[in-house]
Amino acid sequence: MSKINLKDLAKALNISVSTVSKALRDSYEISSETKKKVIEKAQQLGYNPNPYAGFLRNNKSKTIAILVPELTNNYFIQAISGAETIAQENGYHILIYTTNDDREKEVSILNHLNNGRVDGVLVSISSNTSQYDHINDLIRNGIPIVFFDRICHEIETAKVTTNDFASGFTATEHLISTGCKRIAYLSISELLSIDNKRKQGYLEALNKHDINFNKDLVVQCNDDEKLNADKIKKLLTGKNKPDAIFACVEKLALTTYHVCKDLKINIPRDLKIISFSNLRTADLLSPSLTTITQPAFDIGKEAASILFKYLSKRKSLIPNQNIVVNSKLTVRDSTNPNL
């Protein structure tokens, strides 16, 4: 028989995970009748609670978790480093979890953290997350959450991002200033607020400079590198080939570099490229990559600072607030009009 967890018990009783958890902890918020039903069903199904959970909820684990979609993106490595400096200052340890941009894995990890092993969580959601029950369950169980970079507007808590719309506008306008007219936009996910805001900035810059929007120049990519490469290759060999590409994340820019090498397309003579990126090696690429450089370390540091502000007050509900840390344009050879 598979092990029964808190979620299974809640489903069997047709009540929330939060109610089951509180009933098992003998919370004053739960009626005696409900507590009795929960205990009886737990015994019937053979539910064995985590022996440490009660202790951790009433005390402190001195640990926070950081949930990110990937570690191949240097942005998240820097953000984690920023958060870690604040955690160390507060005498805390961090647990790092990666979802590989998979919502089901994200759900599994956050449900796992519901057992009280951490005092709070910093979250950057996966690109296909559109339902948020697993995040709300964590907050209802007394574990505060702060979003960073990839945020969820539907949940009230603190959110730390960069100025995605303004930076998307700046990136596109920079390409226009180099003489580009057919600018393609590589999207990673229509569900992500960062992608939508960067795209909105791109569209606004086109509009400002009276450049007609061509929907064929917006390419919807995902986390499948081979599929992305095929889409970019089709874009660069089609009838209406772009003279510039704006990649919303660095992995799409790197894939574009590989495709250009295969197709013998010269960067920046035949195609100019700009990307949101925190690559330390951006200036070592051939040619060096023009980037919208995000203050990832500072974003991680700010997100952790907010979390610890509320942990020190032993508050699990963080009021809604949006903190923006500005990115900057770093011009390199991939958009040089003179090369």
Secondary structure, 3 states (H helix, E strand, C coil): CCCCCHHHHHHHHCCCHHHHHHHHCCCCCCCHHHHHHHHHHHHHHCCCCCCCHHHHHHCCCCEEEEEECCCCCHHHHHHHHHHHHHHHHCCCEEEEEECCCCHHHHHHHHHHHCCCCCCEEEECCCCCCCCCHHHHHHHHCCCCEEEECCCCCCCCCEEEECCHHHHHHHHHHHHHHCCCCCEEEEECCCCCHHHHHHHHHHHHHHHHCCCCCCHHHEEECCCCHHHHHHHHHHHHCCCCCCCEEEECCHHHHHHHHHHHHHHCCCCCCCCEEEEECCCCCHHHCCCCCEEEECCHHHHHHHHHHHHHHHHCCCCCCCCCEEEECCCEEECCHHHCCCC
